[in-house]
Amino acid sequence: MGSVHARPDFGGHYGLLYSSLPALAGLLAAALLAGCEQGGANTPASNPAAAGIQARVLQVAPQRVPIVLEAVGQVQGSKEVEVRARVSGILLKRLYNEGDFVREGSSLFQIDPVPYQIALAQVNAQRAQERARQEQTRREAARLKTLADEKAISQKEFDDAISAQKLSDATLQSAEANLRQAELNLSYTRVTAPVSGVAGRIARSEGSLVTAGQESSLLTTMNQVDPIWIRFSLSESDLAKLPDKRLDRIKSAEVRLTLPDGSRYPLKGRLNFAATQIDPRLATQELRAEFSNPGVRLLPGQFVRVQVAAGERDNVFLVPQTAVIQTEKTFLVFTLDKENKAAARPVQVGDWVGSDWMILGGLNPGDRVILDNLLKVRPGAAVSPQSPAEAKAAAAPAAK
């Protein structure tokens, strides 16, 4: 009985399933059609924004770019002077503070003056003696001249008197020279600054014996810091970028400085020395620039960055650094053709100018260079270009 009733039940279910297949097929077809219609909304034909890779594009034009060469320079005083004792004696006092700025002629040291005061007094006495002897010989020569005219004495006696007078005159001149030398030696006991500048540390302590003409005569050093000099060198590769392949101090080349803290020194300098040959050991040209240093902001021995504006280069292109790709063999950029298809273009690069590369070759006026989305760009890929201004305007609402 059970088996008899079971077959009609199963038969009824299969019949229901078979009868519903056409309806399921219709529903599946409708779903697929709807999906196709939704997908069609994102096709290039229906959405122009999806026609290619979105990228900013820069249309390049030739420019005139200043040639700026950079190097590391070292500050030095425009005058570096060794202050030495010019007379021997005991160093009594130091009359300045080490590291202070002192004016030319200011007193720096005092050497014991007593021996030189005594020597001056002795020379004064010798001069007084010679002056008295000169007066005596002149009187004697004048008296004998009268007698010689009267033939009262021999000519030899008169000639001897004239010779004695001349000898006395010469001896007096020597005594006066010795007096001036003694006065000069006494003045040398007070050592003064030969130039205006920064005085260094003392090389001989007070109480030391200093001897003129020997190593112990060195007392300190001084650096004239206004104006100040900057010494630096440029390599042959840097010089090759210049029209004349070297710098000449006669030509006006503006020099600027960047200080160790990264700030810009406010005053401009000028070249005051340029070597006339290349150093064969280092393959560099030695240069020197002069700067005003009113606030003594630059100190001798300090290292700075030197920028030399050495002319201009015409007909070059500036491209952002992010748009230039470096490969193992060359540098290249992606450009757009008339159909907005990407193409790889090898270029010859120069120096950096701010955040841009200087392109010396490989581009033509009017070329369109792709600036971003370079990871997605391939040769022949379609690109939807935007100018930098358009991209900035589109990004502004998103930022808000």
MARKE-552897 format. One record per residue (C-alpha): residue number from 0; chain; x, z, y. Coordinates in steps of 0.05 Angstrom, whole numbers, plus 5000, padded with zeros to 4 digits. Example, Ala and Ser with C-alpha at 12.3 -4.5 7.8 and 13.67 -1.06 7.14 Angstrom:
! residues 2
n, chain, east, up, north
0, A, 5246, 5156, 4910
1, A, 5273, 5143, 4979
END
This chain:
! residues 400
n, chain, east, up, north
0, A, 5000, 5000, 5000
1, A, 5055, 5019, 5047
2, A, 5093, 4954, 5035
3, A, 5031, 4913, 5047
4, A, 5019, 4945, 5116
5, A, 5091, 4943, 5136
6, A, 5103, 4868, 5138
7, A, 5046, 4853, 5188
8, A, 5077, 4907, 5235
9, A, 5146, 4876, 5233
10, A, 5117, 4808, 5239
11, A, 5079, 4830, 5301
12, A, 5143, 4857, 5335
13, A, 5184, 4794, 5321
14, A, 5127, 4752, 5347
15, A, 5126, 4792, 5412
16, A, 5201, 4784, 5421
17, A, 5200, 4709, 5409
18, A, 5142, 4701, 5456
19, A, 5180, 4736, 5514
20, A, 5245, 4694, 5510
21, A, 5221, 4640, 5559
22, A, 5205, 4693, 5611
23, A, 5274, 4727, 5604
24, A, 5309, 4660, 5611
25, A, 5270, 4647, 5675
26, A, 5290, 4715, 5704
27, A, 5364, 4704, 5687
28, A, 5363, 4636, 5719
29, A, 5331, 4665, 5782
30, A, 5385, 4719, 5785
31, A, 5441, 4669, 5778
32, A, 5411, 4626, 5833
33, A, 5405, 4685, 5880
34, A, 5478, 4703, 5866
35, A, 5500, 4633, 5882
36, A, 5461, 4634, 5946
37, A, 5493, 4700, 5967
38, A, 5562, 4676, 5948
39, A, 5552, 4613, 5988
40, A, 5548, 4654, 6051
41, A, 5623, 4668, 6045
42, A, 5646, 4598, 6031
43, A, 5689, 4562, 6083
44, A, 5632, 4515, 6098
45, A, 5584, 4571, 6118
46, A, 5635, 4621, 6148
47, A, 5687, 4589, 6195
48, A, 5726, 4654, 6199
49, A, 5743, 4647, 6125
50, A, 5772, 4577, 6134
51, A, 5843, 4603, 6127
52, A, 5890, 4663, 6134
53, A, 5878, 4699, 6199
54, A, 5943, 4701, 6238
55, A, 5968, 4706, 6310
56, A, 6003, 4643, 6333
57, A, 6052, 4634, 6392
58, A, 6063, 4566, 6424
59, A, 6136, 4565, 6444
60, A, 6166, 4535, 6507
61, A, 6240, 4529, 6528
62, A, 6265, 4585, 6573
63, A, 6326, 4605, 6612
64, A, 6354, 4669, 6583
65, A, 6410, 4712, 6612
66, A, 6472, 4720, 6569
67, A, 6483, 4795, 6560
68, A, 6543, 4819, 6520
69, A, 6547, 4891, 6496
70, A, 6608, 4933, 6478
71, A, 6629, 5006, 6473
72, A, 6670, 5028, 6533
73, A, 6709, 5090, 6552
74, A, 6710, 5123, 6620
75, A, 6776, 5134, 6655
76, A, 6795, 5156, 6724
77, A, 6813, 5101, 6772
78, A, 6877, 5141, 6784
79, A, 6906, 5186, 6731
80, A, 6962, 5227, 6762
81, A, 7011, 5277, 6734
82, A, 7022, 5333, 6783
83, A, 7095, 5355, 6777
84, A, 7139, 5404, 6813
85, A, 7188, 5369, 6859
86, A, 7233, 5430, 6866
87, A, 7256, 5482, 6816
88, A, 7234, 5554, 6819
89, A, 7186, 5607, 6794
90, A, 7113, 5588, 6793
91, A, 7080, 5644, 6833
92, A, 7006, 5624, 6840
93, A, 6952, 5576, 6818
94, A, 6909, 5559, 6879
95, A, 6851, 5521, 6846
96, A, 6800, 5528, 6791
97, A, 6813, 5486, 6730
98, A, 6764, 5428, 6725
99, A, 6744, 5432, 6799
100, A, 6739, 5372, 6844
101, A, 6794, 5379, 6897
102, A, 6809, 5338, 6959
103, A, 6873, 5301, 6971
104, A, 6923, 5348, 7004
105, A, 6891, 5412, 6978
106, A, 6939, 5465, 6953
107, A, 6944, 5471, 6877
108, A, 7006, 5515, 6863
109, A, 7056, 5559, 6900
110, A, 7129, 5560, 6878
111, A, 7173, 5617, 6902
112, A, 7193, 5594, 6972
113, A, 7246, 5647, 6988
114, A, 7308, 5609, 6963
115, A, 7287, 5548, 7003
116, A, 7273, 5589, 7065
117, A, 7345, 5616, 7060
118, A, 7372, 5546, 7049
119, A, 7334, 5522, 7110
120, A, 7364, 5577, 7153
121, A, 7434, 5559, 7129
122, A, 7425, 5486, 7146
123, A, 7397, 5505, 7214
124, A, 7461, 5545, 7228
125, A, 7505, 5487, 7206
126, A, 7468, 5440, 7252
127, A, 7477, 5488, 7310
128, A, 7552, 5490, 7297
129, A, 7557, 5415, 7294
130, A, 7517, 5408, 7358
131, A, 7564, 5455, 7394
132, A, 7624, 5418, 7366
133, A, 7594, 5352, 7390
134, A, 7586, 5379, 7461
135, A, 7658, 5403, 7460
136, A, 7686, 5336, 7437
137, A, 7645, 5299, 7489
138, A, 7672, 5343, 7545
139, A, 7742, 5334, 7519
140, A, 7735, 5258, 7516
141, A, 7707, 5256, 7587
142, A, 7765, 5298, 7614
143, A, 7818, 5257, 7579
144, A, 7787, 5193, 7603
145, A, 7804, 5212, 7675
146, A, 7875, 5229, 7656
147, A, 7883, 5165, 7617
148, A, 7859, 5124, 7676
149, A, 7912, 5159, 7718
150, A, 7965, 5147, 7664
151, A, 7975, 5222, 7660
152, A, 7969, 5222, 7584
153, A, 7985, 5173, 7530
154, A, 7934, 5124, 7504
155, A, 7939, 5157, 7435
156, A, 7915, 5224, 7460
157, A, 7854, 5191, 7492
158, A, 7840, 5150, 7429
159, A, 7843, 5213, 7386
160, A, 7793, 5247, 7432
161, A, 7745, 5188, 7425
162, A, 7752, 5189, 7349
163, A, 7739, 5264, 7347
164, A, 7676, 5253, 7388
165, A, 7650, 5200, 7340
166, A, 7667, 5243, 7280
167, A, 7628, 5300, 7311
168, A, 7568, 5255, 7324
169, A, 7567, 5233, 7251
170, A, 7574, 5305, 7226
171, A, 7516, 5325, 7270
172, A, 7473, 5269, 7241
173, A, 7490, 5293, 7171
174, A, 7471, 5364, 7189
175, A, 7404, 5340, 7217
176, A, 7391, 5301, 7152
177, A, 7407, 5364, 7112
178, A, 7358, 5401, 7156
179, A, 7303, 5351, 7143
180, A, 7317, 5355, 7068
181, A, 7315, 5431, 7069
182, A, 7248, 5429, 7107
183, A, 7222, 5380, 7056
184, A, 7244, 5423, 6997
185, A, 7210, 5483, 7028
186, A, 7145, 5443, 7036
187, A, 7150, 5423, 6963
188, A, 7143, 5495, 6942
189, A, 7069, 5488, 6958
190, A, 7045, 5435, 6909
191, A, 6986, 5395, 6936
192, A, 6936, 5346, 6906
193, A, 6964, 5275, 6911
194, A, 6893, 5244, 6906
195, A, 6821, 5268, 6910
196, A, 6794, 5281, 6840
197, A, 6783, 5329, 6783
198, A, 6841, 5375, 6769
199, A, 6857, 5389, 6697
200, A, 6880, 5452, 6662
201, A, 6945, 5485, 6681
202, A, 7005, 5464, 6640
203, A, 7051, 5522, 6661
204, A, 7028, 5593, 6668
205, A, 7043, 5634, 6729
206, A, 7112, 5666, 6726
207, A, 7143, 5607, 6689
208, A, 7207, 5575, 6712
209, A, 7195, 5502, 6728
210, A, 7253, 5453, 6735
211, A, 7247, 5390, 6775
212, A, 7262, 5327, 6737
213, A, 7249, 5358, 6669
214, A, 7188, 5365, 6624
215, A, 7175, 5435, 6650
216, A, 7160, 5404, 6718
217, A, 7091, 5381, 6694
218, A, 7040, 5429, 6723
219, A, 6973, 5394, 6712
220, A, 6939, 5326, 6714
221, A, 6887, 5297, 6761
222, A, 6835, 5242, 6753
223, A, 6805, 5205, 6811
224, A, 6732, 5198, 6791
225, A, 6702, 5161, 6849
226, A, 6707, 5104, 6839
227, A, 6710, 5108, 6763
228, A, 6736, 5056, 6714
229, A, 6705, 5035, 6647
230, A, 6752, 5002, 6596
231, A, 6723, 4959, 6542
232, A, 6737, 4896, 6501
233, A, 6697, 4836, 6477
234, A, 6709, 4801, 6411
235, A, 6722, 4727, 6403
236, A, 6653, 4718, 6373
237, A, 6622, 4748, 6435
238, A, 6666, 4706, 6481
239, A, 6647, 4643, 6443
240, A, 6576, 4651, 6472
241, A, 6603, 4641, 6543
242, A, 6611, 4573, 6576
243, A, 6685, 4586, 6590
244, A, 6697, 4625, 6525
245, A, 6724, 4684, 6565
246, A, 6707, 4727, 6625
247, A, 6742, 4723, 6692
248, A, 6740, 4780, 6741
249, A, 6738, 4730, 6799
250, A, 6668, 4708, 6776
251, A, 6613, 4757, 6794
252, A, 6591, 4789, 6728
253, A, 6541, 4845, 6734
254, A, 6559, 4905, 6691
255, A, 6509, 4960, 6672
256, A, 6519, 5024, 6632
257, A, 6478, 5063, 6581
258, A, 6498, 5136, 6577
259, A, 6506, 5175, 6511
260, A, 6436, 5205, 6519
261, A, 6406, 5135, 6521
262, A, 6390, 5135, 6595
263, A, 6411, 5079, 6642
264, A, 6464, 5093, 6694
265, A, 6430, 5077, 6760
266, A, 6487, 5040, 6794
267, A, 6515, 4971, 6779
268, A, 6588, 4957, 6770
269, A, 6635, 4898, 6775
270, A, 6694, 4872, 6736
271, A, 6761, 4889, 6768
272, A, 6807, 4868, 6711
273, A, 6804, 4816, 6656
274, A, 6863, 4802, 6611
275, A, 6888, 4730, 6615
276, A, 6900, 4726, 6540
277, A, 6868, 4748, 6474
278, A, 6899, 4807, 6439
279, A, 6926, 4776, 6374
280, A, 6920, 4841, 6336
281, A, 6847, 4855, 6350
282, A, 6823, 4785, 6371
283, A, 6792, 4815, 6434
284, A, 6797, 4806, 6509
285, A, 6810, 4871, 6547
286, A, 6766, 4883, 6607
287, A, 6755, 4937, 6659
288, A, 6696, 4950, 6706
289, A, 6692, 4994, 6768
290, A, 6632, 5038, 6785
291, A, 6616, 5084, 6842
292, A, 6610, 5155, 6817
293, A, 6584, 5197, 6875
294, A, 6553, 5253, 6832
295, A, 6611, 5254, 6782
296, A, 6561, 5238, 6728
297, A, 6614, 5198, 6691
298, A, 6673, 5238, 6666
299, A, 6740, 5212, 6641
300, A, 6742, 5205, 6565
301, A, 6667, 5195, 6558
302, A, 6641, 5137, 6515
303, A, 6585, 5093, 6541
304, A, 6550, 5027, 6524
305, A, 6570, 4970, 6569
306, A, 6524, 4910, 6583
307, A, 6556, 4850, 6617
308, A, 6510, 4796, 6646
309, A, 6555, 4735, 6639
310, A, 6512, 4676, 6660
311, A, 6449, 4643, 6631
312, A, 6432, 4599, 6572
313, A, 6382, 4542, 6582
314, A, 6331, 4511, 6534
315, A, 6324, 4567, 6485
316, A, 6262, 4597, 6453
317, A, 6242, 4670, 6447
318, A, 6205, 4690, 6384
319, A, 6186, 4761, 6364
320, A, 6233, 4791, 6313
321, A, 6176, 4803, 6265
322, A, 6162, 4728, 6261
323, A, 6233, 4711, 6237
324, A, 6247, 4716, 6162
325, A, 6318, 4723, 6138
326, A, 6336, 4693, 6070
327, A, 6401, 4692, 6032
328, A, 6422, 4626, 6064
329, A, 6386, 4620, 6130
330, A, 6333, 4645, 6179
331, A, 6265, 4613, 6181
332, A, 6197, 4617, 6214
333, A, 6128, 4591, 6194
334, A, 6098, 4539, 6240
335, A, 6030, 4504, 6241
336, A, 6020, 4429, 6238
337, A, 5961, 4391, 6269
338, A, 5917, 4409, 6209
339, A, 5933, 4483, 6216
340, A, 5974, 4482, 6152
341, A, 6034, 4529, 6148
342, A, 6105, 4500, 6141
343, A, 6171, 4536, 6133
344, A, 6221, 4517, 6188
345, A, 6295, 4537, 6185
346, A, 6321, 4560, 6253
347, A, 6387, 4577, 6285
348, A, 6384, 4646, 6316
349, A, 6424, 4676, 6372
350, A, 6422, 4747, 6400
351, A, 6365, 4795, 6408
352, A, 6332, 4796, 6476
353, A, 6292, 4860, 6477
354, A, 6244, 4854, 6417
355, A, 6253, 4779, 6410
356, A, 6301, 4733, 6374
357, A, 6335, 4679, 6415
358, A, 6324, 4614, 6377
359, A, 6379, 4563, 6392
360, A, 6357, 4508, 6345
361, A, 6302, 4487, 6296
362, A, 6242, 4490, 6344
363, A, 6213, 4440, 6392
364, A, 6172, 4452, 6455
365, A, 6100, 4463, 6437
366, A, 6112, 4485, 6365
367, A, 6064, 4539, 6342
368, A, 6098, 4597, 6307
369, A, 6060, 4645, 6261
370, A, 6072, 4717, 6283
371, A, 6038, 4760, 6230
372, A, 6007, 4762, 6160
373, A, 6071, 4730, 6136
374, A, 6064, 4762, 6067
375, A, 6002, 4720, 6055
376, A, 6028, 4655, 6085
377, A, 6056, 4602, 6039
378, A, 6078, 4530, 6055
379, A, 6016, 4487, 6058
380, A, 5968, 4547, 6065
381, A, 5910, 4539, 6113
382, A, 5915, 4586, 6173
383, A, 5862, 4606, 6223
384, A, 5904, 4613, 6286
385, A, 5893, 4663, 6342
386, A, 5933, 4668, 6405
387, A, 5964, 4737, 6419
388, A, 5914, 4746, 6477
389, A, 5855, 4731, 6432
390, A, 5880, 4778, 6378
391, A, 5889, 4833, 6429
392, A, 5818, 4822, 6456
393, A, 5790, 4824, 6385
394, A, 5827, 4888, 6369
395, A, 5803, 4924, 6431
396, A, 5730, 4936, 6407
397, A, 5755, 4958, 6339
398, A, 5800, 5009, 6371
399, A, 5741, 5038, 6409
END
